[in-house]
Amino acid sequence: MRNDPQTTDRDVRTDGGNVSSPFEIVSEYEESRRDRYRKLYDAYVHAPVAIVWRDWRARIGFTLVLFYLLMGLVGPLLIEPTEVTEGPALVQPFENWAYPLGTDNMGRDLLSQTVHSTTTILKMITSGALFTVGFGTIVGALAGYKGGIVDTILSSITDVFINLPGFPLVMILAALLPIGGNPYMVGILLSVGAWGGLARAIRSQVLTIRHEAFVEAARGMGIPTHRIVFKEIIPHLMPYVVINLTNAARRVIFEAVALYFLAILPFKSSSLNWGVMLNQAYAKNAYLTAEALHWFLVPMIAIVGISVGLILLGQSLDRVFNPRVRARHERTAAENGGLESKKNEDDMNVNDVV
């Protein structure tokens, strides 16, 4: 062995020519950029899509959620807002194809009301669900990982919000705060008392994960706390987080509809949503007469449809974040890609021979 001070680890070898350090054992194949892109595609596109497609719950749930997304994002561009006396009063569904879902007692198209209401509800779901899951996950993960005084302070704040009455608190805040008709503010308001339970559950799971070998290794390597929490710990909790995301979205829908149905949140006749439609139908006793029953059922069916879609999608996404299921689909994709490359290589060899 040379005594040159500039000798690198690559020069340290035994007399037999074997590498003296296991860190010098490298692959004889160099990974190309195409291979890296293929791995990323298999991990983040092919495997999730394959898992979702093979689960009937995921297909139904994804179809329903996609339908509501298209209805809320693209529908308002295709269907104009309805107006009073636009058509005859209380037209029955599928009786007049100009009004496929019928009209209310003032001649307004129920299809147009439902489509334009979906946009408002989606905004509430986005802000409320993301705030609940994001804030609850961050607080719970930091409390469970850091421990000590940080855990004490964050757990005390969490306990306060857990013991607050949820819906009555939202009713009081909605009546006092000048949130107006801003759907994003309404969604955040509905999540004020909902993140505490998730934070407590995340904290309990982090307390067990923090002593795992990979976390101890990351801590020993001097990796910062935020990287350990967000890149090492939280990914292991993603199935639980995703299920809570869908549950939070459903809760936002129900509470928002309830607040508008009870007329606690202010609304204008020009900015309808499912809760306002139910409020107006209930005020006119639409559920008591067969001629007006569709006015009451249309928003209810819309609420049930998106709720069922979120439930099925949340149950199936647990498989997407299951590492064993993902590894199996990624391995299958890699094997298929290898077989395809082998076939192409054999075809080229045959062509060369010919």
C-alpha positions as CSV (number, residue, x, y, z in Angstrom):
1,M,0.0,0.0,0.0
2,R,1.3,3.4,-1.0
3,N,2.1,6.0,1.7
4,D,1.3,8.9,-0.6
5,P,-0.9,11.3,1.4
6,Q,-3.0,11.9,-1.7
7,T,-3.8,8.2,-2.0
8,T,-7.6,7.8,-2.3
9,D,-9.8,5.0,-1.1
10,R,-9.9,3.7,-4.6
11,D,-6.1,3.0,-4.4
12,V,-6.4,1.0,-1.2
13,R,-6.3,-2.6,-2.4
14,T,-4.9,-5.9,-1.1
15,D,-2.2,-7.8,-2.8
16,G,-4.8,-10.1,-4.4
17,G,-6.4,-7.2,-6.2
18,N,-9.6,-7.3,-4.2
19,V,-11.1,-4.1,-2.9
20,S,-10.3,-3.6,0.7
21,S,-13.3,-1.4,1.5
22,P,-17.0,-2.3,0.7
23,F,-17.6,1.3,-0.2
24,E,-15.4,0.8,-3.3
25,I,-17.8,-1.8,-4.7
26,V,-19.7,-0.1,-7.5
27,S,-22.0,-1.3,-10.3
28,E,-20.4,-1.9,-13.6
29,Y,-23.5,-0.4,-15.3
30,E,-24.1,3.3,-15.4
31,E,-27.7,4.5,-15.1
32,S,-28.7,6.7,-18.0
33,R,-31.1,9.6,-17.8
34,R,-33.7,7.6,-19.7
35,D,-33.5,4.9,-17.0
36,R,-34.0,7.5,-14.2
37,Y,-37.0,8.9,-16.0
38,R,-38.4,5.5,-16.4
39,K,-38.1,4.8,-12.7
40,L,-39.8,8.0,-11.8
41,Y,-42.6,7.3,-14.3
42,D,-43.0,3.8,-12.8
43,A,-43.0,5.0,-9.2
44,Y,-45.2,8.1,-9.5
45,V,-47.4,7.4,-12.6
46,H,-47.6,3.8,-13.7
47,A,-47.8,2.1,-10.3
48,P,-50.5,4.4,-8.8
49,V,-52.6,4.2,-12.0
50,A,-52.2,0.4,-12.2
51,I,-53.2,0.0,-8.5
52,V,-56.2,2.3,-8.9
53,W,-57.4,0.6,-12.1
54,R,-57.3,-2.9,-10.6
55,D,-59.5,-1.9,-7.6
56,W,-63.3,-1.5,-8.4
57,R,-63.7,0.9,-5.5
58,A,-61.0,3.1,-6.9
59,R,-62.5,3.1,-10.4
60,I,-66.0,4.1,-9.1
61,G,-64.6,6.6,-6.6
62,F,-62.2,8.2,-9.1
63,T,-64.9,8.4,-11.8
64,L,-67.4,10.1,-9.4
65,V,-64.8,12.6,-8.1
66,L,-63.5,13.3,-11.6
67,F,-67.1,13.9,-12.7
68,Y,-67.7,16.5,-10.0
69,L,-64.3,18.1,-10.8
70,L,-65.3,18.5,-14.4
71,M,-68.7,19.7,-13.4
72,G,-67.3,22.3,-11.1
73,L,-64.4,23.5,-13.3
74,V,-65.6,23.0,-16.9
75,G,-69.4,23.0,-16.4
76,P,-69.7,26.8,-15.6
77,L,-68.0,27.5,-18.9
78,L,-70.6,25.5,-20.8
79,I,-73.8,26.2,-18.9
80,E,-74.9,29.7,-18.3
81,P,-76.2,30.9,-14.9
82,T,-79.9,30.6,-14.5
83,E,-82.3,33.4,-13.9
84,V,-85.7,33.9,-12.4
85,T,-88.6,33.1,-14.8
86,E,-86.2,31.6,-17.2
87,G,-88.6,28.7,-17.8
88,P,-91.9,27.4,-16.5
89,A,-92.2,26.8,-12.8
90,L,-91.7,23.3,-11.4
91,V,-90.9,21.5,-14.7
92,Q,-90.4,17.8,-14.0
93,P,-87.0,16.1,-14.6
94,F,-86.5,14.9,-18.2
95,E,-89.8,16.4,-19.2
96,N,-88.3,19.3,-21.1
97,W,-84.8,18.7,-22.4
98,A,-84.1,22.4,-22.1
99,Y,-84.2,21.8,-18.4
100,P,-83.0,18.2,-17.9
101,L,-83.3,18.2,-14.1
102,G,-86.4,20.4,-14.0
103,T,-87.0,23.9,-12.6
104,D,-87.9,25.3,-9.2
105,N,-91.0,27.3,-8.2
106,M,-89.4,30.5,-9.8
107,G,-88.6,28.9,-13.1
108,R,-84.8,28.6,-12.5
109,D,-83.0,25.7,-14.1
110,L,-81.9,23.1,-11.4
111,L,-79.1,21.8,-13.6
112,S,-77.5,25.2,-13.9
113,Q,-77.9,25.7,-10.1
114,T,-76.3,22.4,-9.4
115,V,-73.3,23.0,-11.8
116,H,-72.6,26.4,-10.5
117,S,-73.0,25.3,-6.9
118,T,-70.4,22.6,-7.4
119,T,-67.7,25.2,-8.0
120,T,-68.4,26.8,-4.6
121,I,-68.4,23.5,-2.8
122,L,-65.1,22.4,-4.4
123,K,-63.5,25.6,-3.2
124,M,-64.7,24.9,0.4
125,I,-63.5,21.3,0.2
126,T,-60.1,22.4,-1.0
127,S,-59.4,25.0,1.6
128,G,-61.0,23.1,4.5
129,A,-59.6,19.6,3.9
130,L,-56.1,20.9,3.1
131,F,-56.1,23.1,6.2
132,T,-57.3,20.3,8.5
133,V,-54.9,17.6,7.2
134,G,-51.9,19.9,6.7
135,F,-52.1,21.7,10.0
136,G,-53.0,18.6,12.0
137,T,-50.3,16.5,10.4
138,I,-47.6,19.1,10.9
139,V,-48.5,19.8,14.6
140,G,-48.8,16.1,15.4
141,A,-45.6,15.1,13.7
142,L,-43.6,17.9,15.4
143,A,-45.0,17.1,18.8
144,G,-44.3,13.4,18.5
145,Y,-40.8,13.8,17.1
146,K,-39.4,16.6,19.2
147,G,-40.9,15.7,22.6
148,G,-40.1,17.7,25.7
149,I,-41.4,21.2,26.0
150,V,-42.4,21.4,22.3
151,D,-44.6,18.3,22.8
152,T,-46.1,19.8,25.9
153,I,-47.0,23.1,24.3
154,L,-48.4,21.6,21.1
155,S,-50.3,18.9,22.9
156,S,-51.9,21.4,25.3
157,I,-53.1,23.5,22.3
158,T,-54.4,20.4,20.6
159,D,-56.3,19.3,23.7
160,V,-58.0,22.7,23.9
161,F,-59.3,22.4,20.3
162,I,-60.3,18.8,20.8
163,N,-62.5,19.7,23.7
164,L,-64.2,22.6,22.0
165,P,-67.7,21.8,20.6
166,G,-67.1,21.6,16.9
167,F,-70.3,22.6,15.0
168,P,-71.6,25.0,17.7
169,L,-68.3,26.8,17.6
170,V,-68.5,27.1,13.8
171,M,-72.0,28.4,14.0
172,I,-70.9,31.1,16.5
173,L,-67.8,32.1,14.5
174,A,-69.8,32.1,11.3
175,A,-72.3,34.6,12.8
176,L,-69.6,36.8,14.3
177,L,-66.9,36.9,11.7
178,P,-67.3,39.0,8.5
179,I,-66.4,36.1,6.1
180,G,-69.2,37.0,3.7
181,G,-69.6,34.5,0.8
182,N,-65.9,33.7,0.4
183,P,-65.9,29.9,0.0
184,Y,-62.2,29.6,0.9
185,M,-62.8,31.4,4.2
186,V,-65.8,29.2,4.9
187,G,-63.8,26.1,4.3
188,I,-61.1,27.2,6.8
189,L,-63.7,28.2,9.3
190,L,-65.3,24.8,9.2
191,S,-61.8,23.3,9.9
192,V,-61.1,25.3,13.0
193,G,-62.0,22.6,15.5
194,A,-61.4,19.5,13.3
195,W,-57.6,19.3,13.1
196,G,-57.1,18.5,16.8
197,G,-58.1,14.9,16.6
198,L,-55.9,14.2,13.6
199,A,-52.9,15.9,15.3
200,R,-53.4,13.7,18.4
201,A,-53.5,10.5,16.2
202,I,-50.5,11.5,14.2
203,R,-48.5,12.3,17.4
204,S,-49.2,8.8,18.7
205,Q,-48.0,7.2,15.5
206,V,-44.9,9.3,15.3
207,L,-44.0,8.4,18.9
208,T,-43.5,4.8,17.7
209,I,-41.8,5.6,14.4
210,R,-39.2,8.0,15.9
211,H,-37.4,5.0,17.4
212,E,-37.1,3.1,14.2
213,A,-33.7,2.3,12.8
214,F,-34.0,4.6,9.7
215,V,-35.0,7.6,11.9
216,E,-32.1,6.9,14.3
217,A,-29.7,6.7,11.3
218,A,-31.0,9.9,9.8
219,R,-30.6,11.6,13.2
220,G,-27.1,10.2,13.6
221,M,-26.1,11.6,10.1
222,G,-27.1,15.1,11.3
223,I,-30.0,15.5,9.0
224,P,-32.1,18.5,10.0
225,T,-35.4,18.0,11.9
226,H,-37.7,19.3,9.2
227,R,-36.2,16.9,6.6
228,I,-36.5,13.9,9.0
229,V,-40.1,14.8,9.7
230,F,-41.3,15.6,6.2
231,K,-39.1,13.1,4.2
232,E,-38.7,10.2,6.5
233,I,-41.6,10.1,8.9
234,I,-44.7,11.6,7.2
235,P,-44.4,9.4,4.1
236,H,-44.9,6.4,6.3
237,L,-48.2,7.9,7.5
238,M,-49.6,8.8,4.1
239,P,-52.3,6.1,4.0
240,Y,-53.7,7.4,7.3
241,V,-53.3,11.0,6.1
242,V,-55.1,10.4,2.8
243,I,-58.0,8.7,4.5
244,N,-58.4,11.6,6.8
245,L,-58.2,14.0,3.8
246,T,-61.3,12.4,2.3
247,N,-63.0,12.3,5.6
248,A,-62.3,16.0,6.1
249,A,-63.6,16.8,2.7
250,R,-66.9,15.0,3.4
251,R,-67.2,16.8,6.8
252,V,-66.7,20.2,5.1
253,I,-69.5,19.4,2.6
254,F,-72.0,18.4,5.3
255,E,-71.2,21.3,7.6
256,A,-71.2,23.8,4.8
257,V,-74.6,22.6,3.5
258,A,-75.9,22.6,7.1
259,L,-74.8,26.2,7.7
260,Y,-76.4,27.4,4.5
261,F,-79.5,25.3,5.0
262,L,-80.0,26.8,8.5
263,A,-79.4,30.3,7.0
264,I,-76.5,30.9,9.4
265,L,-74.1,31.9,6.6
266,P,-75.4,34.8,4.5
267,F,-76.1,34.2,0.9
268,K,-77.4,36.0,-2.1
269,S,-80.0,34.8,-4.5
270,S,-77.5,35.1,-7.3
271,S,-74.9,32.9,-5.6
272,L,-76.7,29.6,-4.9
273,N,-75.2,26.4,-3.6
274,W,-76.5,23.0,-2.5
275,G,-77.4,24.3,1.0
276,V,-79.2,27.3,-0.3
277,M,-81.2,25.1,-2.7
278,L,-82.2,22.8,0.1
279,N,-83.1,25.9,2.2
280,Q,-85.4,27.3,-0.4
281,A,-87.0,24.0,-1.3
282,Y,-87.6,23.3,2.4
283,A,-89.1,26.7,2.9
284,K,-91.6,26.1,0.1
285,N,-92.5,22.6,1.4
286,A,-91.1,21.0,-1.7
287,Y,-90.7,17.6,0.1
288,L,-94.4,17.4,0.7
289,T,-95.7,17.5,-2.9
290,A,-94.8,15.2,-5.8
291,E,-94.7,18.1,-8.2
292,A,-91.9,19.9,-6.3
293,L,-90.1,16.8,-4.8
294,H,-87.4,16.9,-7.5
295,W,-86.4,20.4,-6.3
296,F,-85.5,18.9,-3.0
297,L,-84.0,15.7,-4.3
298,V,-81.6,17.2,-6.9
299,P,-79.2,18.8,-4.4
300,M,-79.5,15.8,-2.0
301,I,-78.4,13.4,-4.8
302,A,-75.5,15.7,-5.6
303,I,-74.3,15.7,-2.0
304,V,-74.7,11.9,-1.7
305,G,-72.8,11.3,-5.0
306,I,-69.7,13.3,-4.1
307,S,-69.7,11.8,-0.6
308,V,-69.8,8.2,-1.9
309,G,-67.0,9.1,-4.4
310,L,-64.8,10.4,-1.7
311,I,-65.4,7.4,0.6
312,L,-64.5,4.9,-2.2
313,L,-61.5,6.9,-3.3
314,G,-60.2,7.2,0.2
315,Q,-60.5,3.5,0.9
316,S,-58.7,2.6,-2.3
317,L,-55.9,5.1,-2.0
318,D,-54.7,3.1,1.0
319,R,-53.4,0.6,-1.5
320,V,-51.6,3.3,-3.5
321,F,-49.4,4.2,-0.5
322,N,-48.9,0.6,0.6
323,P,-45.2,0.0,-0.1
324,R,-45.6,-3.7,-0.8
325,V,-48.3,-3.1,-3.4
326,R,-46.4,-0.3,-5.0
327,A,-43.2,-2.4,-5.1
328,R,-45.0,-5.2,-6.9
329,H,-46.5,-2.9,-9.5
330,E,-43.2,-1.1,-10.0
331,R,-41.4,-4.4,-10.4
332,T,-43.9,-5.6,-12.9
333,A,-43.5,-2.4,-14.9
334,A,-39.7,-2.8,-14.8
335,E,-39.9,-6.4,-15.9
336,N,-42.2,-5.5,-18.7
337,G,-39.8,-2.7,-19.7
338,G,-36.9,-5.1,-19.6
339,L,-38.7,-7.7,-21.7
340,E,-39.6,-5.0,-24.2
341,S,-36.0,-3.8,-24.4
342,K,-34.8,-7.4,-24.8
343,K,-37.3,-7.9,-27.6
344,N,-36.1,-4.8,-29.4
345,E,-32.5,-5.9,-29.0
346,D,-33.3,-9.3,-30.4
347,D,-35.1,-7.8,-33.4
348,M,-32.1,-5.6,-34.1
349,N,-29.8,-8.6,-34.0
350,V,-32.1,-10.5,-36.4
351,N,-32.1,-7.6,-38.8
352,D,-28.3,-7.4,-38.6
353,V,-28.0,-11.1,-39.5
354,V,-30.4,-10.7,-42.3
